[in-house]
Amino acid sequence: MPFVGRERELRTLEQLYEAGTFQMPVIYGRRRVGKTSLINKFIEDKPAVVFTARESSARENLVALSQAITGLSQDDSLAALDAPAPVFESFDAAFEQVFRVARTRRVVFVIDEYPYLGRVIVRFRRCSKRKSMAKRAKADSASFSADRP
């Protein structure tokens, strides 16, 4: 399918990319107007992590994000292709890996369908916070009862 009608937007993305500093353009709009096609055209010849968030669990999104990131950070050897992608322990750890790679070379990091990811991260953090609070409360009650005669 030919790429038509987004030359101005593509030029803007190229200018941001060539700036050589951190840039974070946000591409938004109604569904089915060509946002993903624009991004795919832009990254054709660039190292990129492309992650499409899913309307599913935090774990499924973290696995998919980990796979996308691993593709960028592995070398090009065939052995690397046979190994299963490691899953990062958290979204923060996954994002940190992208930042580590970006310190040594320019990388485009694409999160498509971001609202899905935003929702699962919020739920993931709430759940982690509740688990952490429950663990702390259990530890506090254990130390409290240990202090009693």
SEVO-322557 format. One record per residue (C-alpha): x, y, z; residue in one letter; residue number from 0. Coordinates in steps of 0.02 Angstrom, whole numbers, plus 50000, padded with zeros to 5 digits. Example, Ala and Ser with C-alpha at 12.3 -4.5 7.8 and 13.67 -1.06 7.14 Angstrom:
# residues 2
<east:50615 | north:49775 | up:50390 | residu:A | num:0>
<east:50684 | north:49947 | up:50357 | residu:S | num:1>
//
This chain:
# residues 149
<east:50000 | north:50000 | up:50000 | residu:M | num:0>
<east:50075 | north:50169 | up:49952 | residu:P | num:1>
<east:50110 | north:50298 | up:50086 | residu:F | num:2>
<east:50011 | north:50455 | up:50042 | residu:V | num:3>
<east:49969 | north:50621 | up:50124 | residu:G | num:4>
<east:50079 | north:50623 | up:50279 | residu:R | num:5>
<east:50237 | north:50702 | up:50209 | residu:E | num:6>
<east:50230 | north:50852 | up:50326 | residu:R | num:7>
<east:50211 | north:50741 | up:50480 | residu:E | num:8>
<east:50349 | north:50626 | up:50419 | residu:L | num:9>
<east:50465 | north:50775 | up:50392 | residu:R | num:10>
<east:50428 | north:50835 | up:50570 | residu:T | num:11>
<east:50471 | north:50664 | up:50642 | residu:L | num:12>
<east:50632 | north:50659 | up:50539 | residu:E | num:13>
<east:50682 | north:50832 | up:50604 | residu:Q | num:14>
<east:50652 | north:50778 | up:50783 | residu:L | num:15>
<east:50753 | north:50619 | up:50754 | residu:Y | num:16>
<east:50897 | north:50716 | up:50677 | residu:E | num:17>
<east:50902 | north:50839 | up:50823 | residu:A | num:18>
<east:51011 | north:50713 | up:50915 | residu:G | num:19>
<east:50932 | north:50746 | up:51084 | residu:T | num:20>
<east:50792 | north:50660 | up:51177 | residu:F | num:21>
<east:50626 | north:50693 | up:51092 | residu:Q | num:22>
<east:50454 | north:50628 | up:51137 | residu:M | num:23>
<east:50326 | north:50665 | up:51002 | residu:P | num:24>
<east:50151 | north:50606 | up:51041 | residu:V | num:25>
<east:50047 | north:50554 | up:50891 | residu:I | num:26>
<east:49862 | north:50549 | up:50929 | residu:Y | num:27>
<east:49698 | north:50557 | up:50838 | residu:G | num:28>
<east:49542 | north:50461 | up:50795 | residu:R | num:29>
<east:49555 | north:50276 | up:50760 | residu:R | num:30>
<east:49593 | north:50215 | up:50584 | residu:R | num:31>
<east:49668 | north:50377 | up:50516 | residu:V | num:32>
<east:49844 | north:50312 | up:50483 | residu:G | num:33>
<east:49943 | north:50347 | up:50642 | residu:K | num:34>
<east:50024 | north:50175 | up:50646 | residu:T | num:35>
<east:50062 | north:50183 | up:50459 | residu:S | num:36>
<east:50149 | north:50350 | up:50486 | residu:L | num:37>
<east:50254 | north:50276 | up:50626 | residu:I | num:38>
<east:50297 | north:50120 | up:50525 | residu:N | num:39>
<east:50352 | north:50226 | up:50377 | residu:K | num:40>
<east:50458 | north:50335 | up:50491 | residu:F | num:41>
<east:50550 | north:50189 | up:50574 | residu:I | num:42>
<east:50581 | north:50091 | up:50413 | residu:E | num:43>
<east:50768 | north:50124 | up:50417 | residu:D | num:44>
<east:50794 | north:50156 | up:50602 | residu:K | num:45>
<east:50831 | north:50048 | up:50754 | residu:P | num:46>
<east:50668 | north:50039 | up:50847 | residu:A | num:47>
<east:50573 | north:49952 | up:50986 | residu:V | num:48>
<east:50393 | north:49937 | up:50930 | residu:V | num:49>
<east:50271 | north:49882 | up:51062 | residu:F | num:50>
<east:50084 | north:49874 | up:51035 | residu:T | num:51>
<east:49995 | north:49872 | up:51202 | residu:A | num:52>
<east:49853 | north:49750 | up:51220 | residu:R | num:53>
<east:49688 | north:49759 | up:51308 | residu:E | num:54>
<east:49741 | north:49616 | up:51423 | residu:S | num:55>
<east:49835 | north:49584 | up:51584 | residu:S | num:56>
<east:49988 | north:49676 | up:51646 | residu:A | num:57>
<east:50086 | north:49513 | up:51635 | residu:R | num:58>
<east:50041 | north:49485 | up:51452 | residu:E | num:59>
<east:50090 | north:49663 | up:51411 | residu:N | num:60>
<east:50253 | north:49648 | up:51508 | residu:L | num:61>
<east:50297 | north:49487 | up:51414 | residu:V | num:62>
<east:50260 | north:49569 | up:51245 | residu:A | num:63>
<east:50359 | north:49726 | up:51292 | residu:L | num:64>
<east:50504 | north:49618 | up:51351 | residu:S | num:65>
<east:50506 | north:49526 | up:51184 | residu:Q | num:66>
<east:50507 | north:49690 | up:51087 | residu:A | num:67>
<east:50650 | north:49759 | up:51192 | residu:I | num:68>
<east:50752 | north:49599 | up:51184 | residu:T | num:69>
<east:50748 | north:49608 | up:50994 | residu:G | num:70>
<east:50835 | north:49776 | up:51003 | residu:L | num:71>
<east:50963 | north:49735 | up:51136 | residu:S | num:72>
<east:51022 | north:49566 | up:51070 | residu:Q | num:73>
<east:51160 | north:49549 | up:50943 | residu:D | num:74>
<east:51119 | north:49482 | up:50770 | residu:D | num:75>
<east:51181 | north:49305 | up:50801 | residu:S | num:76>
<east:51070 | north:49157 | up:50756 | residu:L | num:77>
<east:51095 | north:49084 | up:50930 | residu:A | num:78>
<east:51007 | north:49236 | up:51003 | residu:A | num:79>
<east:50855 | north:49199 | up:50895 | residu:L | num:80>
<east:50835 | north:49025 | up:50969 | residu:D | num:81>
<east:50837 | north:49083 | up:51150 | residu:A | num:82>
<east:50673 | north:49132 | up:51232 | residu:P | num:83>
<east:50661 | north:49315 | up:51274 | residu:A | num:84>
<east:50685 | north:49352 | up:51459 | residu:P | num:85>
<east:50540 | north:49439 | up:51543 | residu:V | num:86>
<east:50582 | north:49595 | up:51640 | residu:F | num:87>
<east:50527 | north:49597 | up:51822 | residu:E | num:88>
<east:50431 | north:49760 | up:51800 | residu:S | num:89>
<east:50383 | north:49892 | up:51675 | residu:F | num:90>
<east:50510 | north:50008 | up:51755 | residu:D | num:91>
<east:50648 | north:49880 | up:51726 | residu:A | num:92>
<east:50594 | north:49859 | up:51545 | residu:A | num:93>
<east:50594 | north:50047 | up:51514 | residu:F | num:94>
<east:50764 | north:50061 | up:51599 | residu:E | num:95>
<east:50834 | north:49935 | up:51474 | residu:Q | num:96>
<east:50776 | north:50044 | up:51330 | residu:V | num:97>
<east:50860 | north:50193 | up:51413 | residu:F | num:98>
<east:51023 | north:50093 | up:51433 | residu:R | num:99>
<east:51025 | north:50048 | up:51249 | residu:V | num:100>
<east:50982 | north:50227 | up:51201 | residu:A | num:101>
<east:51136 | north:50291 | up:51294 | residu:R | num:102>
<east:51247 | north:50202 | up:51167 | residu:T | num:103>
<east:51147 | north:50225 | up:51007 | residu:R | num:104>
<east:50996 | north:50317 | up:50943 | residu:R | num:105>
<east:50835 | north:50217 | up:50963 | residu:V | num:106>
<east:50654 | north:50251 | up:50922 | residu:V | num:107>
<east:50538 | north:50183 | up:51057 | residu:F | num:108>
<east:50358 | north:50164 | up:50998 | residu:V | num:109>
<east:50213 | north:50122 | up:51111 | residu:I | num:110>
<east:50059 | north:50096 | up:51005 | residu:D | num:111>
<east:49887 | north:50087 | up:51088 | residu:E | num:112>
<east:49960 | north:50176 | up:51239 | residu:Y | num:113>
<east:49794 | north:50193 | up:51333 | residu:P | num:114>
<east:49790 | north:50004 | up:51357 | residu:Y | num:115>
<east:49964 | north:50008 | up:51433 | residu:L | num:116>
<east:49923 | north:50156 | up:51544 | residu:G | num:117>
<east:49775 | north:50062 | up:51618 | residu:R | num:118>
<east:49870 | north:49902 | up:51652 | residu:V | num:119>
<east:50017 | north:49993 | up:51730 | residu:I | num:120>
<east:49900 | north:50085 | up:51849 | residu:V | num:121>
<east:49817 | north:49920 | up:51898 | residu:R | num:122>
<east:49986 | north:49834 | up:51912 | residu:F | num:123>
<east:50054 | north:49970 | up:52028 | residu:R | num:124>
<east:49897 | north:49970 | up:52135 | residu:R | num:125>
<east:49908 | north:49781 | up:52154 | residu:C | num:126>
<east:50095 | north:49790 | up:52193 | residu:S | num:127>
<east:50064 | north:49926 | up:52321 | residu:K | num:128>
<east:49928 | north:49823 | up:52406 | residu:R | num:129>
<east:50042 | north:49670 | up:52411 | residu:K | num:130>
<east:50184 | north:49775 | up:52480 | residu:S | num:131>
<east:50071 | north:49851 | up:52614 | residu:M | num:132>
<east:50004 | north:49678 | up:52662 | residu:A | num:133>
<east:50181 | north:49610 | up:52674 | residu:K | num:134>
<east:50234 | north:49759 | up:52780 | residu:R | num:135>
<east:50081 | north:49740 | up:52892 | residu:A | num:136>
<east:50119 | north:49556 | up:52915 | residu:K | num:137>
<east:50301 | north:49595 | up:52957 | residu:A | num:138>
<east:50246 | north:49733 | up:53078 | residu:D | num:139>
<east:50123 | north:49617 | up:53165 | residu:S | num:140>
<east:50256 | north:49482 | up:53177 | residu:A | num:141>
<east:50382 | north:49602 | up:53253 | residu:S | num:142>
<east:50247 | north:49672 | up:53369 | residu:F | num:143>
<east:50198 | north:49500 | up:53432 | residu:S | num:144>
<east:50382 | north:49453 | up:53449 | residu:A | num:145>
<east:50405 | north:49602 | up:53566 | residu:D | num:146>
<east:50269 | north:49542 | up:53682 | residu:R | num:147>
<east:50318 | north:49434 | up:53833 | residu:P | num:148>
//
